[in-house]
């Protein structure tokens, strides 16, 4: 049965206990996000908090498409990279999605990322990802400056995510999804340490005459990393975001970011698509990051993308001032062909199961 049709037939019925349960859960989770984020506000969430957190590699942008838009992706997050940006967005994939990315970062630093997401049922998606950084060899010296050899810092993040569409909040005008992630973080400088962290996200999909998405994301909340005897907090961040489709082939996005290790800032992004045919898409993207702009690290980003049937190839170029430039290349595989949520026939995030397998209602 069409989930959208089901909700249309039942939208005027009294609120059921299960729906009240989800409402309490969403409100409680949102209040938890806010309370955690504003705790110790005098110590964190301002410019003087720079350098008070560790594991900044957790903030490295994932996916060339998102990076080209400056990182204004919290309310978009529609492929496997949603594990990083907002796990609630994983529900938009059709059956499966995978992404592979390599980044040539500043100062000869490289990092690689891969992720896979698989639809488990009409309203749930399970996903996993791995991030590995490669900083290269660094000379090791003692307190007198005598060389002791070299060491090679490395970081690794393994993430497991779950996304669920909340049927009780869906009707003909909107859908809602939630997502959670659990991360195992391992970092090695000379010695090695590890920790666990979590992410929580919510997204709404509003099918109005001017379709838009809203998102909220709390990322990297958990125990800090401890080297030797000192422990430092993780770079927890709260994001409030929106994405608007004023035209079929044009999208605008904005994120308001509250980072624990810095003052609040904003990100703007835009994407223009050209479609020669139904299964081919060419994209031009741009973004502005106010935090990088304030720190004289460029702040602007640009990128291109091409989609052919199941595959998307994306590139992002990010000038970073005196530090140099960052180049990102990613390949995304979506099967079956994933139509953007606002371009689907029935415009819904739900799917149904048929004899062939999983098939998006809106394909």
Beta strands, then each sheet from edge to edge (+ up, - down):
strand 1: 53-54
strand 2: 96-104
strand 3: 110-121
strand 4: 124-141
strand 5: 147-165
strand 6: 174-188
strand 7: 192-206
strand 8: 212-222
strand 9: 225-227
strand 10: 230-234
strand 11: 237-247
strand 12: 250-259
strand 13: 265-277
strand 14: 280-289
strand 15: 300-308
strand 16: 311-319
strand 17: 325-335
strand 18: 351-353
strand 19: 358-360
sheet 1: 1+ 10+ 9-
sheet 2: 2+ 3- 4+ 5- 6+ 7- 8+ 11- 12+ 13- 14+ 15- 16+ 17- 2+
sheet 3: 18+ 19-
end
